[in-house]
Amino acid sequence: MIKVSKRHSKKKWKVPIGGKLTSPVSANNKIFVASKDEHTLYALDVNNGKTIWKYITDGRIDSPPTIVRAQKTEDGRQNSL
């Protein structure tokens, strides 16, 4: 479960992502988090928590996502994660 709160106010949104999660990382108005045992990396919209994309890997993800370069490509996608 991911919960994002506005500073000093009520919860802004929450997303029911199952399993043990890595620490979330934020860049370019997205939150990146991995579900360790489900082998899935998620990109969530920071404003509403909707899943922008998810990627299922061939193995367990034990570490939080790492942002190498927080740049957008011409189509608006994250190009280095």
Backbone torsions as a table, in degrees:
resi	resn	phi	psi	omega
1	MET	NA	126.1	176.1
2	ILE	-105.7	130.0	176.2
3	LYS	-124.1	131.2	177.8
4	VAL	-121.2	130.4	-178.3
5	SER	-119.6	145.2	169.1
6	LYS	-73.4	149.6	-179.6
7	ARG	-61.2	126.7	176.2
8	HIS	59.4	34.0	177.2
9	SER	-147.6	-169.1	-178.8
10	LYS	-70.1	167.3	176.8
11	LYS	-58.1	134.9	179.8
12	LYS	-83.9	-46.3	176.6
13	TRP	-165.1	164.7	173.3
14	LYS	-144.9	151.0	-177.5
15	VAL	-129.7	127.5	179.3
16	PRO	-82.8	89.5	174.7
17	ILE	-102.4	126.0	-174.3
18	GLY	-80.5	163.9	175.5
19	GLY	83.3	-179.6	175.4
20	LYS	-75.6	134.3	-176.4
21	LEU	-109.2	151.6	170.3
22	THR	-77.6	171.3	172.0
23	SER	-66.1	139.6	178.5
24	PRO	-76.1	151.9	178.2
25	VAL	-128.8	140.6	-177.1
26	SER	-118.9	137.8	174.3
27	ALA	-163.4	144.4	175.6
28	ASN	50.2	46.1	178.4
29	ASN	60.6	27.1	176.2
30	LYS	-128.6	151.9	171.6
31	ILE	-114.8	128.1	179.8
32	PHE	-108.7	130.5	180.0
33	VAL	-149.8	149.1	179.1
34	ALA	-118.0	141.4	170.7
35	SER	-92.5	108.6	-170.7
36	LYS	-56.0	-57.4	-174.1
37	ASP	-76.8	-20.6	177.7
38	GLU	-89.4	-2.7	175.5
39	HIS	59.0	34.8	-173.2
40	THR	-125.3	131.8	175.2
41	LEU	-103.8	131.6	-178.4
42	TYR	-115.5	144.3	167.6
43	ALA	-116.1	119.3	-177.4
44	LEU	-114.7	146.3	175.6
45	ASP	-70.8	125.3	-176.0
46	VAL	-65.2	-24.9	-176.5
47	ASN	-82.2	-32.2	-174.9
48	ASN	-133.7	-6.4	177.9
49	GLY	80.8	2.2	-180.0
50	LYS	-68.2	143.7	178.5
51	THR	-71.9	121.7	176.6
52	ILE	-84.0	-45.4	173.3
53	TRP	-159.2	162.7	172.2
54	LYS	-141.3	150.3	-177.6
55	TYR	-131.9	123.8	178.4
56	ILE	-94.6	123.8	-178.5
57	THR	-92.9	174.5	178.5
58	ASP	-84.0	-4.8	-177.9
59	GLY	-154.4	175.7	-178.8
60	ARG	-61.5	143.6	176.0
61	ILE	-108.1	111.9	-175.4
62	ASP	-99.1	-17.1	-174.9
63	SER	-115.1	153.3	174.6
64	PRO	-63.0	152.6	175.2
65	PRO	-57.4	148.8	178.5
66	THR	-117.8	126.6	177.4
67	ILE	-90.0	118.6	179.8
68	VAL	-85.8	-54.1	176.1
69	ARG	-137.0	117.9	-179.0
70	ALA	-85.4	71.8	-179.8
71	GLN	-122.5	151.0	176.6
72	LYS	-102.3	145.0	173.1
73	THR	-83.8	178.0	-179.0
74	GLU	-59.4	-30.6	-180.0
75	ASP	-87.3	5.5	175.1
76	GLY	87.2	5.8	-178.1
77	ARG	-89.1	154.5	174.7
78	GLN	-70.9	132.3	-175.8
79	ASN	-107.7	-7.8	-179.7
80	SER	-144.8	107.2	179.9
81	LEU	-130.4	NA	NA
